[in-house]
C-alpha cells in the first residue's frame, strides 16, 4: 500500500531531491570512473617513453627534482590498481635514463609516480585522445639533457677543421622538441614515504645502435661511401597494420630493415643507417630530419600493406606526389600511413625549425623525378620474387617521403592482411630475397645515376 503522505509531497520538493541525488551520483562517478587500464614502457637510444592508458582523460602534474635527479608525476582521481603497482616491473636495468620507478598513494585521490633517473634529463609530457586501438593516453617522454646529435655535429666540425679530415661521421639521432614543464615545476612537493622498488628486468637485446658515433663516411681507400637511410615503418605505440594471423607490421619492417642494412654494409662503397633500430616510436618528420642530418643519398621506407579485403595482394613502390595520388588505393594508403603520428603520439607543443623548414619546402620536382627512377629499378627487381600490386611506381603525399633533397621511396613489401603473404613476410628466406631485390634495384639506379655530392 502506498503511503498517502508521500502522495502529498509537492512536486517541487521531489524535483529538488532528485537533483541532489543526481549530483551525488555524478560526483561519485567523477571520482571512481577512471582507472589506468594499461601501462607501457618503450626504452630506446633516443629516449624512453612511458605511456599510461585509461578510459577517460588523466588529470596530472609533472615536477622535476634534483639531488637526486627524479621526476614526480601526480595523477588525480585514479585508483592505485595492479597496473600501476607493477609499472616498476617494466623498467629494464639497461634503460639509459631510468634507474627505477616507485608508485604509491600520495594523498586522498592522488597517486604519485616517482621516476628515479640515472642523470639529468629533458622530459616532455602530453595527453592523447583516443586513436586507433588506443583509448585516452598520457605520454611521458624522457630525453637526455643534451642534444647528442647537435653536440656531435659541432665536435665533428671542430675536429675536421683542425685535422683537415672527414673520417669522423656524425651519427647520433635527432631528438624531438620537448614541451615546457608546468610553471611550478621547480618547486619541491610534499614528501611521502614510497616503497623502494628494485630495478627489475633483463638487459635489452644487444642490437647495433641505429647510428653510431664512430661510423665513417669513407671506405678504406678513402672513397666516399654512399649513405642509404633505411626507415622501418611504425614502432612502439604505433604497431602499424595487423596481419590475418596476428603479425604486427612494426616487427616485420624492423626485421627487413636490419637485414637490408647488413646487405648494404657488406658493399664496399655503401653504408646503411636506420631511422630506428628497436621497438620504439619515431615521428614521421623526424625520420626525414635524421636522413638529412646524416647526408643520406637515398631514403628507403619499409612497410607492409593492409586492406579490408584479405584477398588483396602484391608488392608496391611509392614516390612522393606534390599534386594528387595516382590512384584511390594510393590515397587510402597515404592517409593511413600519415596517421602514424596520431596513433604513435606526437606532442604539438613545439616544432624543430629544421623540421619545419623541411616539411614546408616542397619545391622538390627534381628529387621526385629521381625518386621515380629509383622506384622503377626497385619495383622491377621485386617483381621477380613476388606479384606486383601495380606494375608501375605509384605516387601519393606520404609525409615520410617529403625530403626536399633526398630521392625517397616507400616499399610496401606485401599485404600483411593477406594470409599467404603474411606467411611470406615472416619467412626469413623471403625476407632475404626481398632485401636482395631492393639492394639490386639501388645498385642499378646508381649505375646510371651517380651519388649526389653532399656538402
N, C-alpha and C positions, 0 to 999 in steps of 0.2 A: 504494500500500500504506500502511495506517495504522501509524504508529509505535507500537509496543507500549508505550513509556514513557508516552505520553500517556494510554493506557487506564488506567494505574496511578495517575494523579494523583487524589488524594482529591476527592470532590465538594465538600467544604467549601472547599478552596483555589480550585476552579473558580468557586464562587459568589462568593467574595470578589473574585476577579479581575473577574468580570462587573459587580459593584457598582462597582468603581473605574472601569471603562470607562464605565458609565452616568453616574457623577458628572462625569467629564471631558466627556462629551457635553452634559450639562445646563449645565455651566459655559460651554462654548463657545457653546451656543445662547443663553444669557443675554446674552452679550456681543455676539454678531453678529446676533441675530434682528431687532432693532428698527432701523428707519430712518425718516426723515421722508419720507412719500410725497407730501405736498402742503403748500404754504405760501401763505397768502392775506393780503392787507393791505386793510383797509377804512377809508379816511380819511373823516371826517365832521366837521361843525361841532362836535358834542358831544364826540367822542372819536375816537381812531384805534385800530383793533383789528388785532392780528397773531395769526393762527391757524396753528399747526403741527399737522399730522395725521400719525398713524403707525399701525402695525399693533398696537402694544402701548402700555400706559401709559408716559408720558415722565417720567423722574426728573429733577428740575430744582431750581435755586435762583436766586432773583432778588435782586440787590443794586442799591441806588440810590446814586449817587455824585455829588459836587459838584465844581465848579471844574475842568473844565466839567461841566454837567449831563448825565448819561447814565445809562442802565440797563444792567446787566450780567446776562445770563441764561446760566447754565452748565447744559448739558444732558449728562447722563451716559449712557454706553453707546449713543451714536448716531454713526453714520458721517457724516463730512463729505462728503455726496454733492452732486450738482449742484443739487438742490432747495434746499439750504441755501446753497450758494455763490452762487446767483442771487437770494437774498432781497433783496439791496440794490437789484436792478433794479426791484423792485415799489414802492419808495418814491418818491412824486411830489415834485417840488421845491416844490409848493404845499401839501404836508401841513402843517397848522397846528402840529404838535407835534414831528415828527421831522425832524432835519436829514439824517441818513444812518444806514445800518446796516452794521456790519462783522462778518464771520464768519470764524473761524479755529479750529484746534485749540489749546486752551489747555494741556492736558497729556494724558497717556495716557487714552484712553476719555472725554475731556471736550471737547465743542465749546462755544466761547464765542461768544455773540451780543452785540455791543455796540450799543446804540441811542443814538446821539448826538442830543441834544434841542435844541430851539430856546429852551427856558426850563424853569423848574421845573414838574413835573407830579405827578400823583397816580395811580400805577399800581395796577392790580388784575390778579392772575394766578390762574387756576384751571384745573382739569382737567375734561374732559367724557368720559363713557363713550360708546360707540357709540350713535348715534341717527339715524334717517332713513337717508340715504345716506352718512353720515359714520362714520369709524372713531374711534379714540381721538384727542382733540384737547387741545392745550394752548393756552389763550387768554390773551393779554396785552392788556389794555385800558389805554390811556393817556389820562387825563383832565387838563384844566387844573387847576392847584393850587387856584384859587378857583372856587367855585360861582357861575358868572356870573349865573344866574337870581336867586339869593338876593341877590347884590350889587345887581342892577338893581332888585329889589323895594324894597330899603332906600333906594336912591338916589331912586327914584320917589316913595316915601312922604315923604322929606325935602323934595323939590322941590315936591310938591303941598301940603304943609303951609306951606311958606314962600311960595309964589306963589299958593296957593289956586286951582290949576289942575289939570286932569286930562288934559292932552294929551300926556303922555309915556308911552305904553303900554309896559308891561314885556313883553319879548318874547324873552328868551333861553330855551334849552331846559334842562330839568332833567337833572341828572347822576345816574346810578345810584350807590348806595353802593358804595365800593370796599373790598376786603379789606385787612387789615393785612399788612405785609411780614414776612418771617421775622425772628426775634429779632436776628440778626446783620446786618440789612440796612444798618446804618450803617458797618460795618467795611470797610476798604479791602482788596480782594482782591489776590492776587499780580498783578504786572504781566506783560503778554505782548505781544509785537510782533504787531500786527494790520495787515493790508493796508488802506491808505486807499482806501475805496470811494467814488467820486464819486457825488453825488446824481444819480440818473437818473430820467427821466420828464418828461412834459409837464404843464403846469398842468391841474387838473381843470376840468370844464365850468363855465362861469360861471352857475351856477344861483342863483336868489334864495334866500337863507337861509330855512329853514322859518319862523323868527320873527325879525324884525329889530328892532334896538334902537330905531329911530325910528318904528315903526309907531304910528299914532294910533288911539285908540278912539272918536274923534268925527269926523264929516264936516265939511265947510267951514261948514255952517250951525250947527255946534255941537251937532247931534243925536247921540245915542249910536249907534254902529254895532253892528249885530247881528253877533256873532262866531260863525263856523262852524268848528269843528275838523274837519279832513279828514285821515283816517287811511289812508295807503296800506299795505295789508296786507303783512306779511313784510318781507324785505330783508336784505342782507348774507349772513351764514351761513345764513339761513333763506330758501330760494328759493320756498317755497310749492309749489303744485301745478305739475306739468309737463304741458304740452299734448301732444296727439296728435302734433304736428309739432315738438315741442321748445321751445315758448314757455315762459317762466317767469312764474309769477303775479306775482312781485315787480316785474317790469319793467312789466307791463301795468297793475297797480294804481297804480304811481307816475305813469305817463303820464296815466291818467284823473284822478288826484288833482290833478295840476298844472293840467290843463285845467279842472277844476271850480273850483279856486282862482281862476283867471283870470276865469272867468264870474262868480263871486261878487264879486270885487273890482271888477268893472265896474258892479255895482249901487250906487246912491247911498247906500244905508243898510246895507250889509253889508261885511264883510271876511272873508277866509278865511285860516286858519293851518294849516300842515302839521305833522303829527307827525314826519315825515321828508321831506327834500327830495332825498335821494340814495340810493344803493345801500348802506345800512348797516342794522344790526340795532338795533331798539328794543324792549326788553321790553314785554310786554302791559300790565303795571300802570303802567309809566312813560308809556305813551300816554294813559292815563286822567289821570295826575297832570299832564301837560303841559296837557291841555284845561282842567283845573280851575284851574291856576295862571293861565291866560290868561282865566279867567272866561268860558269859551265858553258860548253859549246852546244850541248843538246839537253833537252829535258824530256824524259820519258815517264809518263804516269801509268801505273799498272792498276787495272780494275777487273772486276768480274761482273758481267751484266746480269740483270734480272728483269723479268717481265711477269705480268699477271697470268699469262698463258704459259704453262710449263713446256709446251711444245716448241716455244721459241728457242732457236739455237744459232750457233755460229760466232766467229770472232769478228771484231771490227776495229778500225783505227780511225781516230778523230783528230782534226786540227781545229784551231780557233776560227770562228766566223765573226767578222765585225758587223755584219748585217743581220742575216737570219739563218736559222738552221736549215740544212739541206733536206730534211725530212721530218715528218711528225715524230718518228721514233727518236731522232737526234734531239728534238726539242724536249721530249719527255725525259730522255736520259740526262741532258744538261741540267734541267730543272731539278731532277732527283739528286745529281751529284753536287750541285751548287747549294743544296740544303744541308750539306755536311757540317758547315759551321753552326747551323741552327741546332742540329742534333748533338754534335760533339761539344758545343758550349764555348762561345767566344764572348769575352767582355767587350761591350761597346763604349766603355768609359774613355778610351783614348785611342789614338791611331799613330803608329810609327810614320813619320813624314816620308821615309824611304818607301814604305809600303803604299802610302797614299799616292806618291808620285808614280809608282809602278803601276798601280791599278787604274790611275787616271790617264796614263799615257797609252792611248790606243792607236797611235799613228804607226802601225806595225805591219803595213802591207807587205813589205819585203820579207819579213820574218814569217808571215803566214804562207807566202809562196814557198819558202824554204821548208816550212813545216809540212806542206803538202807533198813536196818532193821526198822528204824523209818518210812520211807516212806511206807513200806509194811503194817504196822499197820494202818497208817492214811488212805491209799488208801482203805483198806478193810472196814473201817468204813464209808467212804464217799460213797462207793458202795452201802450202804444200803439206801441212800437218793437220789442218782442221778445216771444216767447211766455213766459208765466209758468210757472214750475215748480209753484207753488201760487198759487191766486187769493186768498190771504189772508196777512197778516203772521204768520210763524211765531215761536215763542219757544223759547229754549234758554239754558243757562248759559254764555254766552260771557264770558270773563274781560275782554275789551276793552270790554264794554258796562256794566261794574259801577261806573259813577259814580253816587253817591247823589243828585246834584243837577243832572245834565245829561241831558235827553232824548237817547237814543243809539240808533242803528240800525246794522245791518251789512247792506250791499248786496252780494249775490252777483250780479255783473253778468251772468254767463252761465257755461256749463260749458266750461272750458278743455280738458277731456278729450274734448269733442265736436269733431271736425274742422271742422265747419261753423261752430260758434260760436267756435272758436279763431280762425278767419279773421276773423270779425266783431270780436273783441276786439282784433285787431291792425290793424284798419282805422280810419283817422283819422275818416272820416265817421261810422262807427258810434259811436266814442268821443264825438264832438261831440253826436250825438243823445242819447246816454246822459247826458252831463253836463247837457244842457238839460232832460232829463226830471227828473233829480234836483233841479235848481235850481227848476224849476216846482213840484215837489212841496213843496219847502221853503217857497216863497213862498205857496202855498195854505195850508200849515199855519199860517204867521204871519198870514194874512188872517183866521183865526178864533181864533188863539191869540197874544196879544201876547208879545213877548220878555220873558223873565224879568228882573226887576230884580235886578241883581247888586251885591253890596256890594264 
